[in-house]
Each structure stands twice: as C-alpha cells, then as structure tokens.
Amino acid sequence: MTSHRPLVRAIAALRLSVGAAAIALLGWTYVIGIPRGGANPFDYFGYFTNLTTLMTSMILITVALVGLRGRTAPAWLSTARGVAVTCTIVVGLVYNILVPGTGSAPAWVSVILHTVMPLFVVVDWTSIGDRPPLPWRRLWLVLPYPVLWLVVVLVRGVTDGWVPYGFLLPERGLPSLLAHVAGLLLALLAAGAVVWLLSRVRVSLPERTQRALRTAQDQPSVHP
C-alpha cells in the first residue's frame, strides 16, 4: 500500500500550498491596505470574504497535515471542511453574480479570492474521495458561523456605523435588511445542500484511485 503514499502526499502538499498561499495573500493585502492612522483587523476581517478565506485556508492546512501523517481526517474535520466549502461557494456566487467588480483590492486579488479559491475547494471536495458522505442531520452546521458574523456586523452597523457591504447598511431600513439576511441564509442552506450532496459523488478520479487513497490513509504511518 505504500506505493499510493506519494499520491496522498502530493494531494496534501497541494492543499497545504493553497492554504498557505491564501493566508499569505490575506496578510499582504492587509499590510498594503493599512491606513496611516493604523490598521483595524476587526474591519479587515469584518469582510465575509476575508474571514471565510482565512477559515477555509486553516482547515485546508489542517486536512493537509493529517494527510501528510497518513491518517484519515476525523468526522468533525470533514464537517468543518464541508461548512468552509459551503461558505466559500457563497462568497464566489455573491461577488460574481450580485456585486461584480466592487471592492478596493487589486483586480487579481479579487479574482483569486472570489473565483480561484471557490473553484479549487469545490474541485478538491468533489474529486478527492478522502472524506465520508456528510450526514444530512448536520446540514444546519453551515449556519452558526455566518449567523454570528451577521450579528456582529449588524451590531456594529447600529453602534459605530461600520458595515462591510452596502446592502447591510441600517439606513436601508429593516425590510431591506431582513430580506438580504434571509436571502443569504437561504443561499447558505442551498449551497450546503449541494456540498452535502457532492460528498456522495466522486468524479475526475477513477474509483480504483479513490480506494487507493482511502486505503493508503488507513495504513499506520511509519516514522524513522
């Protein structure tokens, strides 16, 4: 079974590289965006894109490290990864369909965060069979993180007046806020349902390779 370990390690190395590169990109854009009066990480990571990219990258790195050790990711990590993929899909859809071209980041940064990253995590989730089908009873777990983000953003909107996106401005009125919040939550549930469904579908890699990946990860690691 050790003949399959190079493939497992290559996949883990790719995930590790993408996760680390995304975090480095977030760090770079944070540094170049620092105002003369000082940076505010609460504003920077108040953007759903930035916070979700950070979360997704950390989960990718964790999954990669588990793979490099030749182990199978625990159920909680697979669920967290499913939530991250769901939120990243929503990031891509909202930006590319509803608010294309907005934001102050360089255009190539926006492409990476809003197009390349969502595409990568979807392809990775769909084509690499090293995670189990996610139980439908856990689909609700796609909501706590976005709901918490929404609560913080809305509280800030009515206190210090800062919101990351114009459609969350308090002056737009309660009906508008409720409509946008409901739309976002429905989009998350719909995207989550797709991610949960994709956890049961495997494409791109042959079934023999999928079995090899699972078998190789189930073998105990041998360290010198």
TIVONU-216040 format. One line per field, with one value per residue (C-alpha): residue number from 1; residue in one letter; x, y, z. Coordinates in Angstrom, 3 decimals, always signed. Layout:
// residues N
nr: NUM  ...
rest: a  ...
X: X  ...
Y: Y  ...
Z: Z  ...
END
This chain:
// residues 224
nr: 1  2  3  4  5  6  7  8  9  10  11  12  13  14  15  16  17  18  19  20  21  22  23  24  25  26  27  28  29  30  31  32  33  34  35  36  37  38  39  40  41  42  43  44  45  46  47  48  49  50  51  52  53  54  55  56  57  58  59  60  61  62  63  64  65  66  67  68  69  70  71  72  73  74  75  76  77  78  79  80  81  82  83  84  85  86  87  88  89  90  91  92  93  94  95  96  97  98  99  100  101  102  103  104  105  106  107  108  109  110  111  112  113  114  115  116  117  118  119  120  121  122  123  124  125  126  127  128  129  130  131  132  133  134  135  136  137  138  139  140  141  142  143  144  145  146  147  148  149  150  151  152  153  154  155  156  157  158  159  160  161  162  163  164  165  166  167  168  169  170  171  172  173  174  175  176  177  178  179  180  181  182  183  184  185  186  187  188  189  190  191  192  193  194  195  196  197  198  199  200  201  202  203  204  205  206  207  208  209  210  211  212  213  214  215  216  217  218  219  220  221  222  223  224
rest: m  t  s  h  r  p  l  v  r  a  i  a  a  l  r  l  s  v  g  a  a  a  i  a  l  l  g  w  t  y  v  i  g  i  p  r  g  g  a  n  p  f  d  y  f  g  y  f  t  n  l  t  t  l  m  t  s  m  i  l  i  t  v  a  l  v  g  l  r  g  r  t  a  p  a  w  l  s  t  a  r  g  v  a  v  t  c  t  i  v  v  g  l  v  y  n  i  l  v  p  g  t  g  s  a  p  a  w  v  s  v  i  l  h  t  v  m  p  l  f  v  v  v  d  w  t  s  i  g  d  r  p  p  l  p  w  r  r  l  w  l  v  l  p  y  p  v  l  w  l  v  v  v  l  v  r  g  v  t  d  g  w  v  p  y  g  f  l  l  p  e  r  g  l  p  s  l  l  a  h  v  a  g  l  l  l  a  l  l  a  a  g  a  v  v  w  l  l  s  r  v  r  v  s  l  p  e  r  t  q  r  a  l  r  t  a  q  d  q  p  s  v  h  p
X: +0.000  +2.976  +3.009  -0.016  +1.581  +3.226  -0.235  -1.612  +1.368  +1.083  -2.576  -1.741  +1.135  -1.171  -3.748  -1.034  +0.384  -3.012  -3.941  -0.608  -0.676  -4.192  -3.172  -0.075  -2.262  -4.590  -1.579  -0.184  -3.449  -3.856  -0.401  -0.797  -4.237  -3.096  -4.102  -1.651  -3.649  -3.200  -4.793  -8.008  -8.144  -11.776  -12.635  -10.441  -11.785  -15.256  -15.489  -17.057  -14.643  -11.536  -12.777  -14.071  -10.839  -8.849  -11.084  -11.044  -7.273  -6.697  -8.960  -7.175  -3.846  -5.165  -6.529  -3.194  -1.207  -3.475  -2.881  +0.884  +0.787  -1.005  -4.147  -7.831  -9.444  -11.820  -15.540  -15.543  -12.820  -14.691  -17.810  -15.846  -14.396  -17.910  -19.004  -15.951  -16.611  -20.239  -19.298  -16.621  -19.178  -21.455  -18.516  -17.954  -21.613  -22.390  -19.359  -19.505  -23.294  -24.581  -21.718  -19.050  -16.158  -16.743  -14.155  -10.850  -8.468  -6.445  -8.405  -6.138  -6.591  -10.372  -10.127  -8.107  -10.336  -13.696  -13.110  -9.936  -10.339  -14.027  -13.271  -10.339  -12.231  -15.192  -12.975  -10.970  -14.123  -15.732  -12.835  -10.756  -12.509  -10.822  -13.890  -17.067  -20.603  -21.780  -24.911  -27.897  -28.758  -25.645  -26.579  -27.660  -23.997  -23.489  -25.443  -23.800  -20.668  -22.465  -25.188  -22.557  -20.835  -24.153  -24.939  -21.550  -21.841  -25.385  -24.472  -21.524  -23.785  -26.063  -23.249  -20.139  -21.766  -19.316  -20.568  -18.546  -21.235  -23.702  -26.733  -26.283  -26.451  -29.027  -30.366  -31.672  -34.439  -35.487  -37.378  -34.312  -32.033  -34.371  -34.688  -30.937  -30.281  -32.949  -31.550  -28.048  -29.161  -31.221  -28.226  -26.067  -28.546  -28.837  -25.063  -24.708  -27.191  -25.100  -21.896  -23.531  -24.752  -21.324  -19.832  -21.701  -20.494  -16.966  -15.771  -12.434  -10.524  -11.261  -12.834  -9.662  -7.665  -10.292  -9.991  -6.214  -6.361  -8.629  -6.563  -3.273  -4.598  -5.885  -2.436  -0.394  +2.374  +5.958  +8.356  +12.134
Y: +0.000  +2.309  +2.783  +5.033  +7.289  +9.613  +10.442  +11.088  +13.276  +15.189  +15.994  +17.036  +19.216  +20.939  +21.686  +22.930  +25.185  +26.652  +27.269  +28.886  +30.997  +32.256  +33.258  +34.991  +36.866  +37.985  +39.173  +41.066  +42.815  +43.706  +45.299  +47.309  +48.456  +49.777  +53.451  +55.947  +56.124  +52.421  +49.163  +47.723  +43.924  +43.987  +45.933  +43.839  +40.523  +42.003  +41.236  +37.810  +37.076  +37.673  +35.859  +32.892  +32.642  +32.609  +29.906  +27.793  +28.085  +26.979  +23.969  +23.092  +23.219  +21.041  +18.467  +18.549  +17.924  +14.991  +13.605  +14.032  +11.926  +9.216  +9.426  +9.803  +13.116  +12.799  +13.338  +16.786  +17.982  +16.702  +18.526  +21.725  +21.406  +20.993  +24.180  +26.022  +24.852  +25.989  +29.465  +29.800  +28.922  +31.681  +34.112  +33.300  +33.461  +36.727  +38.509  +37.222  +37.393  +40.154  +42.607  +42.017  +44.442  +46.009  +46.349  +48.182  +45.227  +44.842  +43.052  +39.999  +39.614  +39.669  +37.010  +34.736  +35.197  +35.178  +32.805  +30.733  +29.809  +28.779  +26.717  +24.998  +23.982  +22.703  +20.630  +19.372  +18.474  +16.735  +14.863  +13.623  +10.813  +11.135  +12.344  +10.495  +11.395  +14.079  +13.230  +15.335  +15.884  +18.086  +20.392  +23.062  +23.485  +25.707  +28.451  +29.231  +30.891  +33.151  +33.995  +35.019  +37.136  +38.777  +39.559  +41.215  +43.197  +44.394  +45.384  +47.365  +48.956  +50.458  +51.361  +52.600  +52.763  +50.405  +47.637  +45.727  +45.737  +48.413  +46.112  +45.766  +49.499  +50.220  +53.249  +50.955  +50.020  +46.916  +45.265  +45.502  +44.125  +41.233  +40.401  +40.373  +38.354  +35.814  +35.591  +34.998  +32.271  +30.562  +30.713  +29.117  +26.289  +25.724  +25.735  +23.470  +21.006  +20.912  +20.356  +17.622  +16.002  +16.291  +14.446  +11.430  +11.926  +11.386  +12.426  +13.022  +10.272  +6.609  +4.557  +2.453  +5.587  +6.669  +3.324  +3.589  +6.996  +5.724  +2.562  +4.443  +6.821  +3.958  +2.372  +3.209  +5.718  +4.552  +7.163  +6.687
Z: +0.000  +0.391  -3.417  -3.006  -0.424  -2.980  -4.357  -0.875  -0.052  -3.337  -2.659  +0.901  -0.335  -2.833  -0.138  +2.192  -0.532  -1.456  +2.178  +2.988  -0.189  +0.588  +4.120  +2.747  +0.253  +3.040  +5.020  +2.055  +1.224  +4.901  +5.004  +1.797  +2.942  +6.310  +6.645  +8.045  +11.253  +11.939  +10.839  +12.208  +11.894  +13.030  +9.876  +7.600  +8.846  +9.089  +5.378  +4.890  +2.043  +4.139  +7.215  +5.210  +3.218  +6.458  +7.962  +4.799  +4.463  +8.046  +7.517  +4.259  +6.052  +8.870  +6.408  +4.574  +7.757  +8.608  +5.122  +5.371  +8.515  +6.558  +8.644  +7.864  +8.781  +11.756  +11.210  +12.830  +10.448  +7.394  +8.598  +9.214  +5.731  +4.307  +6.083  +4.762  +1.201  +1.541  +2.733  +0.041  -2.643  -1.339  -1.411  -5.079  -6.045  -4.254  -5.665  -9.235  -9.656  -7.370  -6.816  -9.513  -9.641  -6.239  -3.513  -3.172  -3.577  -6.799  -9.506  -9.491  -5.733  -6.149  -8.860  -6.580  -3.535  -5.311  -8.237  -7.976  -4.314  -4.609  -7.721  -6.018  -2.900  -4.951  -7.267  -4.301  -2.367  -5.335  -6.869  -3.923  -2.080  +1.290  +3.200  +4.110  +2.999  +5.391  +7.436  +6.396  +10.053  +10.273  +7.395  +9.896  +10.859  +7.809  +9.624  +13.025  +11.648  +9.107  +11.643  +14.201  +11.543  +10.649  +14.287  +14.813  +11.583  +12.298  +15.860  +14.524  +11.938  +14.590  +17.005  +15.204  +11.762  +10.031  +7.768  +5.159  +2.473  +1.444  +1.478  +5.263  +5.987  +8.739  +6.852  +4.116  +6.520  +8.390  +5.486  +3.255  +5.983  +6.718  +3.026  +2.497  +5.653  +4.718  +1.190  +2.486  +4.879  +2.171  -0.174  +2.516  +3.047  -0.711  -1.169  +1.864  +0.390  -2.793  -0.808  +1.265  -1.966  -3.588  -0.617  -2.022  -5.599  -6.870  -10.292  -12.027  -10.229  -11.000  -8.246  -8.035  -7.229  -4.709  -2.928  -3.029  -1.336  +1.419  +1.901  +1.986  +4.626  +6.721  +6.878  +10.015  +9.451  +9.808  +11.064  +11.317
END
